[in-house]
C-alpha cells in the first residue's frame, strides 16, 4: 500500500512549478509507483490562460474549487469549469485553459508522468521526462 499526504509532498521535489507561472502541481502518484496512471493535485493560478495539447497522454481533470473555462481549439467551444466539474481529454484535444479564479484540480494522466514534466513548446508533456528521486 502507498500512503502519501498532500501537505507533506507539497514540501518536496514532487511539487513542480511551471516555468511560465501558470500553475503548480504536487504529484502524488507517478510512473515509478507502477499503478499505470499518475495522480496530481494542481493549482491553476488566477488569470492563467494557456494552450495545452497532450499529444502523448490522456488526462481527466476534476475541479475541486475555483472557476474557469476550457476552450477546445478544433471547434472553438467553451466549457465552464467550476467546483464539481470533470473534463476528460480523451482525444488528445488541443485546448486553452483559463482560470478566472485560482483553481484546485485533481488530475489523472495515462500513461503516468515520471515527475518533473512541464509543458513543451507544443503544450505537451514528453514521455521520457526525468523521474523524481526520493
C-alpha positions as CSV (number, residue, x, y, z in Angstrom):
1,X,0.0,0.0,0.0
2,X,1.1,3.5,-0.7
3,X,0.2,6.4,1.6
4,X,1.1,10.0,0.9
5,X,-0.2,13.3,2.4
6,X,-0.6,16.3,0.1
7,X,0.9,18.8,2.6
8,X,4.0,16.6,3.2
9,X,4.6,16.1,-0.5
10,X,4.0,19.8,-1.3
11,X,7.3,20.5,0.5
12,X,9.3,18.0,-1.6
13,X,10.5,17.8,-5.2
14,X,7.1,16.3,-6.0
15,X,5.9,19.9,-6.1
16,X,6.5,21.2,-9.7
17,X,6.1,24.9,-10.5
18,X,5.6,25.8,-14.2
19,X,8.3,28.0,-15.7
20,X,5.6,30.2,-17.3
21,X,4.0,30.9,-13.9
22,X,0.5,29.5,-14.8
23,X,0.3,26.5,-12.4
24,X,1.9,24.3,-9.8
25,X,1.4,20.6,-9.3
26,X,2.0,18.2,-6.4
27,X,2.5,14.8,-8.0
28,X,1.2,12.2,-5.5
29,X,1.4,9.1,-7.7
30,X,3.9,8.7,-10.5
31,X,5.2,6.2,-13.1
32,X,7.7,4.6,-10.6
33,X,4.7,3.7,-8.4
34,X,3.7,1.2,-11.1
35,X,-0.1,1.8,-11.0
36,X,-0.5,2.6,-14.7
37,X,-1.6,6.2,-14.2
38,X,-0.4,9.3,-12.3
39,X,-2.4,11.4,-9.9
40,X,-1.7,15.1,-9.1
41,X,-3.3,18.0,-7.2
42,X,-2.7,21.0,-9.4
43,X,-3.3,24.7,-8.7
44,X,-4.0,26.9,-11.8
45,X,-3.3,30.5,-10.8
46,X,-5.9,33.2,-11.3
47,X,-5.5,34.8,-14.7
48,X,-3.8,31.9,-16.3
49,X,-4.6,31.5,-20.0
50,X,-2.5,28.9,-21.8
51,X,-2.6,26.4,-24.6
52,X,-2.2,22.7,-23.9
53,X,-2.0,19.7,-26.3
54,X,-1.3,16.5,-24.6
55,X,-0.1,14.5,-27.6
56,X,1.4,11.7,-25.5
57,X,-1.1,11.5,-22.7
58,X,-4.8,11.2,-21.9
59,X,-6.0,13.3,-18.9
60,X,-9.0,13.6,-16.7
61,X,-9.3,16.8,-14.6
62,X,-11.7,17.2,-11.7
63,X,-12.2,20.8,-10.4
64,X,-12.1,20.8,-6.6
65,X,-12.5,24.6,-6.3
66,X,-12.4,27.8,-8.4
67,X,-13.8,28.9,-11.7
68,X,-12.5,29.0,-15.3
69,X,-13.1,27.5,-18.7
70,X,-11.7,25.1,-21.2
71,X,-11.9,26.0,-24.9
72,X,-11.4,23.2,-27.4
73,X,-9.4,24.7,-30.3
74,X,-10.6,22.3,-33.1
75,X,-14.2,23.6,-32.7
76,X,-13.9,26.8,-30.6
77,X,-16.4,25.5,-28.0
78,X,-16.0,26.9,-24.5
79,X,-16.9,24.9,-21.4
80,X,-17.3,26.5,-18.0
81,X,-15.3,24.8,-15.3
82,X,-16.2,25.1,-11.6
83,X,-16.2,23.1,-8.4
84,X,-17.7,19.6,-9.1
85,X,-16.9,19.6,-12.9
86,X,-14.8,17.0,-14.6
87,X,-13.4,17.3,-18.1
88,X,-11.8,14.5,-19.9
89,X,-9.3,14.9,-22.7
90,X,-10.0,11.6,-24.4
91,X,-8.9,12.6,-27.9
92,X,-5.6,14.4,-27.2
93,X,-7.8,17.6,-27.5
94,X,-5.9,20.8,-28.3
95,X,-7.3,23.3,-25.8
96,X,-6.9,26.5,-23.8
97,X,-7.4,26.5,-20.1
98,X,-8.4,29.8,-18.5
99,X,-8.6,30.5,-14.7
100,X,-11.0,33.2,-13.7
101,X,-10.1,32.5,-10.0
102,X,-7.5,30.2,-8.6
103,X,-8.5,26.7,-9.4
104,X,-7.6,23.5,-7.5
105,X,-7.7,20.4,-9.8
106,X,-7.3,16.7,-9.3
107,X,-5.6,15.3,-12.4
108,X,-5.1,11.8,-13.7
109,X,-2.7,11.0,-16.5
110,X,-2.3,7.9,-18.7
111,X,0.4,6.9,-19.3
112,X,1.7,8.1,-16.0
113,X,4.0,11.0,-15.6
114,X,7.5,10.4,-14.3
115,X,7.5,13.5,-12.1
116,X,9.4,16.6,-13.4
117,X,7.3,17.2,-16.6
118,X,6.5,20.8,-17.7
119,X,4.7,21.7,-20.9
120,X,6.9,21.8,-24.0
121,X,6.5,24.4,-26.9
122,X,3.5,22.3,-28.2
123,X,1.8,22.3,-24.8
124,X,2.5,18.6,-24.2
125,X,4.5,16.6,-21.7
126,X,7.3,14.5,-23.0
127,X,7.1,10.7,-22.5
128,X,10.6,10.3,-21.0
129,X,11.0,13.1,-18.5
130,X,13.3,12.9,-15.6
131,X,11.8,10.9,-12.7
132,X,11.6,12.3,-9.2
133,X,14.2,10.7,-6.9
134,X,13.3,10.2,-3.3
